[in-house]
Amino acid sequence: MPDSDRGERFICAEFVREQLFRQLGQELPYATAIELIEYYQRGKITMLQAQVWVDKPSHKAIVIGKQGQRLKQIGIAARKQLERFLGKQVHLELRVKVRSGWADNQAALNALGYNEDLK
C-alpha cells in the first residue's frame, strides 16, 4: 500500500478519477469530482459505492456514454486497479449525479475532501 497522509478512501476515489481521465481524455468535463459514498467489507469482498459529480446534465451524458458503456468501462478498469491496490476482491458501483456550481461552493469542496488543498 502506498504511503500517504490521505486516507485509503481518498486513494480509492482517486483510482476512479484516474480512469475518468484515461477513458474520457479531452472529453472529460472540467468540473468533475468523485465522492466515495460507501466503503465496507462484506465477507472477503470490499464494497465500494462512488458518486461522480458533474456540473451539467450534458456532462453526465458524456461520463455515462451511449447505453452506459463508457461508465461501465470506467468501472471495470477502476475495479481492477482497486483490487490490486487493496489485495482483495472489490465490488464497485458508480453513479453519476449533476450538482450545478459544486466547484465554486466551499461546503461542497469540503464534503468532497478538497479542503486540505485550499488552505
NUKE-937126 format. One record per residue (C-alpha): residue in one letter; x negated, y negated, z negated. Coordinates in steps of 0.1 Angstrom, whole numbers, plus 5000, padded with zeros to 4 digits. Layout:
AXYZ;...
This chain:
M500050005000;P498549665009;D497549414982;S500049134980;D501348884955;R504648914972;G506949194962;E507549514981;R510949394990;F509449085008;I506949315026;C509849535038;A511749235051;E508549125070;F508449465088;V511949395101;R510849035111;E507849175129;Q510049395150;L512249095159;F509248915172;R507949225191;Q511349315206;L512648965214;G509448785223;Q510348445239;E514048505234;L513648505196;P515748225181;Y513547975161;A515947985131;T515848355122;A515348505087;I515548845071;E517248895037;L516949235020;I520349295005;E519949644991;Y516849834982;Y517250154962;Q516350524960;R518950794968;G517151124961;K514051124983;I515350865006;T514750485003;M517950305012;L517549955027;Q520149715040;A518749395056;Q520649095069;V519248905099;W520348535096;V520648325127;D521747965132;K524248005161;P526648265175;S524648275207;H521548375187;K523548655172;A524248795206;I520548775216;V519548975185;I522249235189;G521849275226;K524149455251;Q526249705232;G523949675202;Q520949835219;R518449555210;L519349575173;K519149955174;Q515649945189;I514549685163;G515949905135;I514250225148;A510850055151;A511149885117;R512250205101;K509250395114;Q506950125100;L508650125067;E508350505064;R504650475070;F504250195045;L506450355018;G505250705024;K508850845023;Q512050875044;V513950545049;H517550475058;L517650125073;E520849935080;L520649605098;R523349345101;V523249005119;K525148705105;V525448345115;R524748075089;S524547735106;G521947505091;W520347755068;A516847645078;D517547295066;N519147395033;Q516747425003;A519047654984;A519347895013;L515547885018;N515047974981;A517548254983;L515648405013;G512348384994;Y510748095012;N510547864981;E506847954974;D505847825009;L507447485003;K505647384971;
